């Protein structure tokens, strides 16, 4: 089983991740870290998730035009792109890290992101 690490804006995911795991909606090995804003996420945190055993890492931020902190999702998106370039330089599949967007309180985009990343980690 592959470990998947997700970073989510506190304003996006409205359901407890344990409930989603119990319902079988997301992989059992999913670990979610809620952030006050994904704009606070730094590239080393993304890369450290791989060092800590994650096979895939994703970020779910607010929709770009509806970010609670105005430009947080935009900053996070830029940092995910930079992390992809670093992975590529290390000869690691850059698709093992990805940015997704969700509306305030939307759970389905987080579930979908976890499923997408689970399928990528098995590849």
DSSP file (Angstrom, degrees, kcal/mol; ACC not computed):
  #  RESIDUE AA STRUCTURE BP1 BP2  ACC     N-H-->O    O-->H-N    N-H-->O    O-->H-N    TCO  KAPPA ALPHA  PHI   PSI    X-CA   Y-CA   Z-CA
    1    1 A X              0   0    0      0, 0.0     2,-0.4     0, 0.0   121,-0.0   0.000 360.0 360.0 360.0 135.5    0.0    0.0    0.0
    2    2 A X        -     0   0    0    116,-0.1     2,-0.3    52,-0.0    27,-0.2  -0.760 360.0-126.7 -97.3 134.2    1.4    3.4   -0.9
    3    3 A X  E     -a   54   0A   0     50,-0.5    52,-3.1    -2,-0.4    53,-1.1  -0.600  23.8-164.2 -77.9 135.6    1.3    6.4    1.4
    4    4 A X  E     -ab  56  30A   0     25,-1.7    27,-2.6    -2,-0.3     2,-0.5  -0.985   1.9-158.8-123.6 131.7   -0.3    9.5    0.0
    5    5 A X  E     -ab  57  31A   0     51,-2.5    53,-2.4    -2,-0.4     2,-0.4  -0.935   8.9-172.5-113.6 129.8    0.1   12.9    1.7
    6    6 A X  E     -ab  58  32A   0     25,-3.2    27,-3.0    -2,-0.5     2,-0.5  -0.956  12.9-158.5-121.5 141.4   -2.3   15.7    1.1
    7    7 A X  E     -ab  59  33A   0     51,-2.7    53,-2.8    -2,-0.4     2,-0.4  -0.982  21.8-175.5-113.7 124.0   -2.1   19.3    2.1
    8    8 A X  E     -ab  60  34A   0     25,-2.3    27,-3.0    -2,-0.5    53,-0.2  -0.949  29.7-114.7-126.8 141.6   -5.4   21.1    2.2
    9    9 A X  E >>  - b   0  35A   0     51,-2.5     3,-1.7    -2,-0.4     4,-1.0  -0.487  30.4-125.2 -63.3 138.0   -6.6   24.6    2.9
   10   10 A X  T 34 S+     0   0    0     25,-2.7    -1,-0.1     1,-0.3    26,-0.1   0.733 109.1  57.6 -59.3 -22.9   -8.6   24.7    6.1
   11   11 A X  T 34 S+     0   0    0     24,-0.2    94,-2.3    25,-0.2    -1,-0.3   0.598 103.9  52.3 -86.4 -11.0  -11.4   26.3    4.1
   12   12 A X  T <4 S+     0   0    0     -3,-1.7     2,-0.4    92,-0.3    -2,-0.2   0.956  94.3  59.8 -89.7 -66.3  -11.8   23.6    1.5
   13   13 A X     <  +     0   0    0     -4,-1.0    94,-0.2    47,-0.2    -1,-0.1  -0.495  52.7 172.9 -71.7 117.6  -12.2   20.2    3.2
   14   14 A X        +     0   0    0     -2,-0.4     2,-0.4    91,-0.2    -1,-0.2   0.532  56.1  71.9-102.4  -7.9  -15.3   20.2    5.4
   15   15 A X  S    S-     0   0    0     91,-0.1     2,-0.1     2,-0.0     5,-0.0  -0.859  89.0-104.8-112.9 143.3  -15.4   16.5    6.4
   16   16 A X    >>  -     0   0    0     -2,-0.4     4,-1.3     1,-0.1     3,-0.7  -0.436  26.0-134.3 -62.8 133.3  -13.1   14.7    8.7
   17   17 A X  H 3> S+     0   0    0      1,-0.2     4,-2.2     2,-0.2     5,-0.2   0.826 103.1  62.1 -62.6 -32.8  -10.7   12.5    6.8
   18   18 A X  H 3> S+     0   0    0      1,-0.2     4,-2.6     2,-0.2    -1,-0.2   0.879 101.5  52.5 -61.6 -37.1  -11.2    9.6    9.1
   19   19 A X  H <> S+     0   0    0     -3,-0.7     4,-1.9     2,-0.2    -1,-0.2   0.893 108.7  49.8 -65.1 -39.2  -14.9    9.5    8.1
   20   20 A X  H  <>S+     0   0    0     -4,-1.3     5,-2.4     2,-0.2     6,-0.9   0.875 111.4  48.9 -67.2 -36.8  -13.9    9.4    4.4
   21   21 A X  H ><5S+     0   0    0     -4,-2.2     3,-1.4     3,-0.2    -2,-0.2   0.934 109.9  51.4 -67.0 -45.4  -11.5    6.6    5.0
   22   22 A X  H 3<5S+     0   0    0     -4,-2.6    -2,-0.2     1,-0.3    -1,-0.2   0.868 109.4  50.8 -58.7 -37.9  -14.2    4.6    7.0
   23   23 A X  T 3<5S-     0   0    0     -4,-1.9    -1,-0.3    -5,-0.2    -2,-0.2   0.544 113.6-120.9 -77.5  -6.6  -16.6    5.1    4.1
   24   24 A X  T < 5S+     0   0    0     -3,-1.4    -3,-0.2    -4,-0.3    -2,-0.1   0.710  77.3 125.6  74.9  19.3  -14.0    3.8    1.7
   25   25 A X  S   <S+     0   0    0     -5,-2.4     2,-0.3    -6,-0.2    -4,-0.2   0.740  73.2  27.8 -83.1 -23.4  -14.0    7.0   -0.3
   26   26 A X  S    S-     0   0    0     -6,-0.9    -2,-0.1    -9,-0.1    -1,-0.1  -0.924 100.7 -81.0-133.2 159.7  -10.3    7.6    0.0
   27   27 A X    >   -     0   0    0     -2,-0.3     3,-1.5     1,-0.1   -23,-0.1  -0.249  34.7-125.9 -60.1 146.8   -7.3    5.3    0.4
   28   28 A X  T 3  S+     0   0    0      1,-0.3    -1,-0.1    -7,-0.1    -7,-0.1   0.771 108.4  58.8 -63.3 -27.1   -6.6    4.1    3.9
   29   29 A X  T 3  S+     0   0    0    -27,-0.2   -25,-1.7     2,-0.1     2,-0.4   0.190  77.9 124.6 -92.0  17.0   -3.0    5.3    3.7
   30   30 A X  E <   -b    4   0A   0     -3,-1.5     2,-0.5   -27,-0.2   -25,-0.2  -0.627  39.4-170.2 -80.7 131.3   -4.1    8.9    3.1
   31   31 A X  E     -b    5   0A   0    -27,-2.6   -25,-3.2    -2,-0.4     2,-0.5  -0.990   4.1-164.2-121.8 125.1   -2.7   11.5    5.4
   32   32 A X  E     -b    6   0A   0     -2,-0.5     2,-0.6   -27,-0.2   -25,-0.2  -0.923   6.8-164.2-112.8 131.5   -4.1   15.0    5.3
   33   33 A X  E     -b    7   0A   0    -27,-3.0   -25,-2.3    -2,-0.5     2,-0.3  -0.965  15.9-145.4-112.1 118.5   -2.5   18.1    6.8
   34   34 A X  E     -b    8   0A   0     -2,-0.6     2,-0.3   -27,-0.2   -25,-0.2  -0.644  16.1-165.4 -83.9 138.7   -4.8   21.0    7.1
   35   35 A X  E     -b    9   0A   0    -27,-3.0   -25,-2.7    -2,-0.3   -24,-0.2  -0.914  32.1-126.0-121.9 148.9   -3.2   24.4    6.6
   36   36 A X  S    S-     0   0    0     -2,-0.3     2,-0.3     1,-0.3   -25,-0.2   0.841 102.9  -7.2 -59.7 -30.0   -4.6   27.9    7.4
   37   37 A X    >   -     0   0    0    -28,-0.1     3,-1.8   -27,-0.1    -1,-0.3  -0.904  62.3-133.0-162.5 136.0   -3.8   28.6    3.8
   38   38 A X  G >  S+     0   0    0     -2,-0.3     3,-1.5     1,-0.3    23,-0.1   0.713 102.9  76.3 -66.7 -16.9   -1.9   26.6    1.1
   39   39 A X  G 3  S+     0   0    0      1,-0.3    -1,-0.3    36,-0.1    34,-0.1   0.689  87.5  60.1 -64.2 -17.3    0.0   29.8    0.4
   40   40 A X  G <  S+     0   0    0     -3,-1.8    -1,-0.3     2,-0.1     2,-0.2   0.596  80.7 108.1 -83.7 -12.2    2.0   29.1    3.5
   41   41 A X    <   -     0   0    0     -3,-1.5     2,-0.3    -4,-0.2    38,-0.1  -0.480  57.8-155.3 -69.5 131.4    3.1   25.8    2.1
   42   42 A X    >>  -     0   0    0     -2,-0.2     4,-1.4     1,-0.1     3,-0.8  -0.755  26.1-112.8-108.6 156.1    6.8   25.8    1.2
   43   43 A X  H 3> S+     0   0    0     -2,-0.3     4,-2.4     1,-0.2     5,-0.3   0.883 114.6  58.7 -54.9 -44.0    8.7   23.6   -1.3
   44   44 A X  H 3> S+     0   0    0      1,-0.2     4,-2.9     2,-0.2    -1,-0.2   0.868 102.4  54.8 -57.4 -34.4   10.7   21.8    1.4
   45   45 A X  H <> S+     0   0    0     -3,-0.8     4,-1.3     2,-0.2    -1,-0.2   0.912 108.7  48.4 -63.2 -41.0    7.5   20.7    3.0
   46   46 A X  H  X S+     0   0    0     -4,-1.4     4,-0.7    -3,-0.2     3,-0.3   0.936 116.1  42.4 -63.0 -46.3    6.4   19.1   -0.2
   47   47 A X  H >X S+     0   0    0     -4,-2.4     4,-1.6     1,-0.2     3,-0.7   0.857 107.9  59.9 -71.3 -35.1    9.7   17.4   -0.8
   48   48 A X  H 3X S+     0   0    0     -4,-2.9     4,-2.1    -5,-0.3    -1,-0.2   0.823  94.6  65.3 -61.8 -30.1    9.9   16.3    2.9
   49   49 A X  H 3<>S+     0   0    0     -4,-1.3     5,-2.5    -3,-0.3    -1,-0.2   0.882 102.5  48.0 -60.0 -36.9    6.7   14.4    2.5
   50   50 A X  H X<5S+     0   0    0     -3,-0.7     3,-1.8    -4,-0.7    -1,-0.2   0.910 109.3  52.2 -68.8 -41.5    8.6   12.1    0.0
   51   51 A X  H 3<5S+     0   0    0     -4,-1.6    -2,-0.2     1,-0.3    -1,-0.2   0.826 105.3  57.3 -61.3 -30.9   11.4   11.7    2.5
   52   52 A X  T 3<5S-     0   0    0     -4,-2.1    -1,-0.3    -5,-0.2    -2,-0.2   0.339 132.6 -89.3 -84.3   7.1    8.9   10.7    5.1
   53   53 A X  T < 5S+     0   0    0     -3,-1.8   -50,-0.5     1,-0.3    -3,-0.2   0.447  74.8 147.3 106.5   0.3    7.7    7.9    2.8
   54   54 A X  E   < -a    3   0A   0     -5,-2.5    -1,-0.3    -6,-0.2   -50,-0.2  -0.472  31.6-165.2 -71.4 140.1    4.9    9.3    0.7
   55   55 A X  E    S+     0   0A   0    -52,-3.1     2,-0.3     1,-0.3   -51,-0.2   0.689  79.9  18.0 -91.1 -25.1    4.6    7.9   -2.8
   56   56 A X  E     -a    4   0A   0    -53,-1.1   -51,-2.5    -7,-0.1     2,-0.4  -0.994  66.6-163.5-148.4 146.8    2.4   10.8   -4.0
   57   57 A X  E     +ac   5  97A   0     39,-3.1    41,-1.5    -2,-0.3     2,-0.3  -0.994  10.3 179.3-134.4 136.5    1.8   14.3   -2.6
   58   58 A X  E     -ac   6  98A   0    -53,-2.4   -51,-2.7    -2,-0.4     2,-0.4  -0.964  16.3-150.5-138.6 158.9   -1.0   16.7   -3.4
   59   59 A X  E     -ac   7  99A   0     39,-2.1    41,-3.0    -2,-0.3     2,-0.5  -0.990   5.6-164.8-125.9 132.8   -2.2   20.1   -2.4
   60   60 A X  E     +ac   8 100A   0    -53,-2.8   -51,-2.5    -2,-0.4    41,-0.2  -0.958  21.1 167.4-119.9 113.1   -5.9   21.3   -2.5
   61   61 A X  E     - c   0 101A   0     39,-2.4    41,-2.4    -2,-0.5     3,-0.1  -0.630  41.5 -76.5-114.5 175.1   -6.3   25.0   -2.3
   62   62 A X  E     - c   0 102A   0     39,-0.2    41,-0.2    -2,-0.2     5,-0.2  -0.250  64.7 -81.2 -63.0 157.4   -9.2   27.4   -2.8
   63   63 A X    >   -     0   0    0     39,-1.0     3,-2.3     3,-0.2     4,-0.2  -0.389  47.2-114.1 -58.8 141.9  -10.2   28.2   -6.3
   64   64 A X  G >  S+     0   0    0      1,-0.3     3,-0.7     2,-0.2    10,-0.2   0.837 114.9  43.8 -52.9 -40.2   -7.9   30.8   -7.6
   65   65 A X  G 3  S+     0   0    0      1,-0.2    -1,-0.3     6,-0.0    -2,-0.1   0.452 119.1  44.2 -86.8   1.4  -10.5   33.5   -7.9
   66   66 A X  G <  S+     0   0    0     -3,-2.3    -1,-0.2     4,-0.0    -3,-0.2   0.082  73.3 148.5-131.5  23.8  -12.0   32.7   -4.5
   67   67 A X    X   -     0   0    0     -3,-0.7     3,-1.9     3,-0.4    -3,-0.0  -0.431  45.4-141.6 -65.3 127.8   -9.0   32.3   -2.3
   68   68 A X  T 3  S+     0   0    0      1,-0.3    -1,-0.2    -2,-0.2     3,-0.1   0.847 105.8  42.5 -56.9 -36.2   -9.8   33.3    1.3
   69   69 A X  T 3  S-     0   0    0      1,-0.1     2,-2.5    -3,-0.0    -1,-0.3   0.001 111.0-125.0-103.0  27.4   -6.3   34.8    1.6
   70   70 A X  S <  S+     0   0    0     -3,-1.9    -3,-0.4     1,-0.2     4,-0.1  -0.360  94.5  20.1  68.8 -66.0   -6.5   36.4   -1.9
   71   71 A X  S  > S+     0   0    0     -2,-2.5     4,-2.3     1,-0.1    -1,-0.2   0.245  88.9 107.5-120.6  14.9   -3.3   34.9   -3.5
   72   72 A X  H  > S+     0   0    0      1,-0.2     4,-2.5     2,-0.2     5,-0.2   0.916  82.7  46.8 -60.1 -46.2   -2.6   31.9   -1.3
   73   73 A X  H  > S+     0   0    0      1,-0.2     4,-2.5     2,-0.2    -1,-0.2   0.863 110.7  53.7 -66.2 -34.8   -3.6   29.3   -3.9
   74   74 A X  H  > S+     0   0    0      2,-0.2     4,-2.0     1,-0.2    -1,-0.2   0.930 110.1  46.8 -64.0 -45.2   -1.7   31.0   -6.6
   75   75 A X  H  X S+     0   0    0     -4,-2.3     4,-2.0     1,-0.2    -2,-0.2   0.920 112.8  49.8 -62.4 -43.5    1.5   30.9   -4.4
   76   76 A X  H  X S+     0   0    0     -4,-2.5     4,-2.4     1,-0.2    -2,-0.2   0.909 108.5  52.9 -61.9 -41.9    0.9   27.3   -3.6
   77   77 A X  H  X S+     0   0    0     -4,-2.5     4,-2.1     1,-0.2    -1,-0.2   0.902 108.7  49.6 -61.0 -41.8    0.4   26.5   -7.3
   78   78 A X  H  X S+     0   0    0     -4,-2.0     4,-1.9     1,-0.2    -1,-0.2   0.886 111.1  49.7 -63.9 -38.5    3.8   28.1   -8.1
   79   79 A X  H  X S+     0   0    0     -4,-2.0     4,-2.4     2,-0.2    -2,-0.2   0.860 108.3  52.3 -71.4 -35.2    5.5   26.1   -5.4
   80   80 A X  H  X S+     0   0    0     -4,-2.4     4,-2.2     2,-0.2    -1,-0.2   0.915 109.0  51.0 -64.8 -41.9    4.0   22.8   -6.6
   81   81 A X  H  X S+     0   0    0     -4,-2.1     4,-1.8     1,-0.2    -2,-0.2   0.903 110.5  48.9 -60.9 -40.7    5.3   23.6  -10.1
   82   82 A X  H  X S+     0   0    0     -4,-1.9     4,-2.0     1,-0.2    -2,-0.2   0.905 109.1  52.0 -66.2 -41.1    8.8   24.3   -8.7
   83   83 A X  H  X S+     0   0    0     -4,-2.4     4,-2.6     1,-0.2    -2,-0.2   0.880 106.3  55.4 -61.8 -37.7    8.7   21.0   -6.7
   84   84 A X  H  X S+     0   0    0     -4,-2.2     4,-2.4     1,-0.2    -1,-0.2   0.910 106.8  50.1 -60.2 -42.5    7.8   19.2  -10.0
   85   85 A X  H  X S+     0   0    0     -4,-1.8     4,-2.1     2,-0.2    -2,-0.2   0.900 110.4  49.6 -64.1 -40.0   10.9   20.7  -11.6
   86   86 A X  H  X S+     0   0    0     -4,-2.0     4,-1.5     2,-0.2    -2,-0.2   0.932 110.5  49.6 -64.2 -45.1   13.1   19.6   -8.6
   87   87 A X  H  <>S+     0   0    0     -4,-2.6     5,-2.8     1,-0.2     3,-0.3   0.918 109.6  52.2 -58.7 -43.1   11.6   16.0   -8.8
   88   88 A X  H ><5S+     0   0    0     -4,-2.4     3,-1.7     1,-0.2    -1,-0.2   0.909 107.0  52.0 -60.4 -42.4   12.3   15.9  -12.5
   89   89 A X  H 3<5S+     0   0    0     -4,-2.1    -1,-0.2     1,-0.3    -2,-0.2   0.803 108.8  51.6 -63.2 -28.9   16.0   17.0  -11.9
   90   90 A X  T 3<5S-     0   0    0     -4,-1.5    -1,-0.3    -3,-0.3    -2,-0.2   0.342 120.3-112.8 -88.4   6.2   16.2   14.1   -9.4
   91   91 A X  T < 5S+     0   0    0     -3,-1.7     2,-0.4     1,-0.3    -3,-0.2   0.858  74.4 134.6  62.3  38.4   14.8   11.7  -12.1
   92   92 A X  S   <S-     0   0    0     -5,-2.8    -1,-0.3    -8,-0.1     2,-0.2  -0.942  70.2 -94.9-114.7 139.1   11.6   11.2  -10.1
   93   93 A X    >   -     0   0    0     -2,-0.4     3,-1.7     1,-0.2    -5,-0.1  -0.331  29.7-151.6 -55.8 115.9    8.2   11.3  -11.9
   94   94 A X  G >  S+     0   0    0      1,-0.3     3,-1.3    -2,-0.2    -1,-0.2   0.676  88.9  74.7 -67.3 -15.2    7.0   14.9  -11.4
   95   95 A X  G 3  S+     0   0    0      1,-0.3    -1,-0.3    25,-0.1    25,-0.1   0.483  73.5  83.4 -74.9  -0.6    3.4   13.7  -11.6
   96   96 A X  G <  S+     0   0    0     -3,-1.7   -39,-3.1   -40,-0.1     2,-0.4   0.491  92.5  50.8 -79.8  -2.0    3.9   12.4   -8.1
   97   97 A X  E <  S+c   57   0A   0     -3,-1.3     2,-0.3   -41,-0.2   -39,-0.2  -1.000  73.2 165.6-133.3 137.4    3.1   15.9   -6.8
   98   98 A X  E     -c   58   0A   0    -41,-1.5   -39,-2.1    -2,-0.4     2,-0.4  -0.992  29.9-133.3-152.2 153.7    0.0   17.9   -8.0
   99   99 A X  E     +c   59   0A   0     -2,-0.3     2,-0.3   -41,-0.2   -39,-0.2  -0.913  25.1 178.8-109.4 136.3   -2.1   21.0   -7.2
  100  100 A X  E     -c   60   0A   0    -41,-3.0   -39,-2.4    -2,-0.4     2,-0.4  -0.885  15.5-141.0-130.4 163.1   -5.9   20.8   -7.1
  101  101 A X  E     +c   61   0A   0     -2,-0.3     2,-0.3   -41,-0.2   -39,-0.2  -0.955  17.7 177.7-129.4 146.9   -8.5   23.4   -6.4
  102  102 A X  E     -c   62   0A   0    -41,-2.4   -39,-1.0    -2,-0.4     2,-0.1  -0.976  28.8-111.1-144.1 155.2  -11.8   23.2   -4.5
  103  103 A X    >   -     0   0    0     -2,-0.3     3,-2.1   -41,-0.2     2,-0.1  -0.399  59.5 -68.4 -78.8 165.0  -14.6   25.6   -3.5
  104  104 A X  T 3  S+     0   0    0      1,-0.3   -92,-0.3    -2,-0.1    -1,-0.2  -0.338 120.4   0.5 -57.2 124.1  -15.1   26.4    0.2
  105  105 A X  T 3  S+     0   0    0    -94,-2.3     2,-0.5     1,-0.2    -1,-0.3   0.553  92.1 144.4  75.0   8.8  -16.3   23.4    2.1
  106  106 A X    <   +     0   0    0     -3,-2.1     4,-0.3   -95,-0.2    -1,-0.2  -0.692  23.7 177.4 -84.4 127.0  -16.3   21.1   -1.0
  107  107 A X    >>  +     0   0    0     -2,-0.5     4,-2.1   -94,-0.2     3,-0.9   0.812  68.1  70.9 -94.5 -37.0  -15.2   17.5   -0.1
  108  108 A X  H 3> S+     0   0    0      1,-0.3     4,-2.9     2,-0.2     5,-0.2   0.856  94.7  53.8 -55.1 -42.2  -15.6   15.9   -3.5
  109  109 A X  H 3> S+     0   0    0      1,-0.2     4,-2.2     2,-0.2    -1,-0.3   0.862 110.1  48.9 -62.4 -31.7  -12.5   17.6   -5.1
  110  110 A X  H <> S+     0   0    0     -3,-0.9     4,-2.4    -4,-0.3    -2,-0.2   0.915 111.7  48.3 -70.9 -42.4  -10.4   16.4   -2.2
  111  111 A X  H  X S+     0   0    0     -4,-2.1     4,-2.2     2,-0.2    -2,-0.2   0.925 113.2  48.2 -60.8 -45.2  -11.7   12.9   -2.6
  112  112 A X  H  X S+     0   0    0     -4,-2.9     4,-2.6     1,-0.2    -2,-0.2   0.901 110.2  51.6 -64.0 -41.3  -11.0   13.0   -6.4
  113  113 A X  H  X S+     0   0    0     -4,-2.2     4,-2.6    -5,-0.2     5,-0.2   0.916 109.7  50.0 -61.1 -43.5   -7.5   14.4   -5.8
  114  114 A X  H  X S+     0   0    0     -4,-2.4     4,-2.0     1,-0.2    -1,-0.2   0.901 112.0  47.8 -62.7 -41.0   -6.7   11.5   -3.4
  115  115 A X  H  X S+     0   0    0     -4,-2.2     4,-2.0     2,-0.2    -2,-0.2   0.913 111.9  49.4 -67.1 -42.3   -8.0    9.0   -5.9
  116  116 A X  H  X S+     0   0    0     -4,-2.6     4,-1.8     1,-0.2    -2,-0.2   0.935 113.7  45.6 -61.0 -46.9   -6.0   10.5   -8.7
  117  117 A X  H  X S+     0   0    0     -4,-2.6     4,-1.9     1,-0.2    -1,-0.2   0.837 108.6  56.4 -69.9 -31.4   -2.8   10.5   -6.7
  118  118 A X  H  X S+     0   0    0     -4,-2.0     4,-0.9    -5,-0.2    -1,-0.2   0.910 108.0  48.5 -63.0 -41.5   -3.4    7.0   -5.4
  119  119 A X  H  < S+     0   0    0     -4,-2.0     4,-0.4     1,-0.2     3,-0.3   0.864 111.5  49.9 -68.1 -34.3   -3.5    5.8   -9.0
  120  120 A X  H >< S+     0   0    0     -4,-1.8     3,-0.8     1,-0.2    -1,-0.2   0.837 105.4  56.8 -71.0 -32.2   -0.3    7.7   -9.8
  121  121 A X  H 3< S+     0   0    0     -4,-1.9    -1,-0.2     1,-0.2    -2,-0.2   0.730 103.4  54.6 -73.6 -19.7    1.5    6.2   -6.8
  122  122 A X  T 3<        0   0    0     -4,-0.9    -1,-0.2    -3,-0.3    -2,-0.2   0.617 360.0 360.0 -86.5 -12.1    0.8    2.7   -8.1
  123  123 A X    <         0   0    0     -3,-0.8    -1,-0.2    -4,-0.4    -2,-0.2   0.464 360.0 360.0 -77.9 360.0    2.4    3.4  -11.5
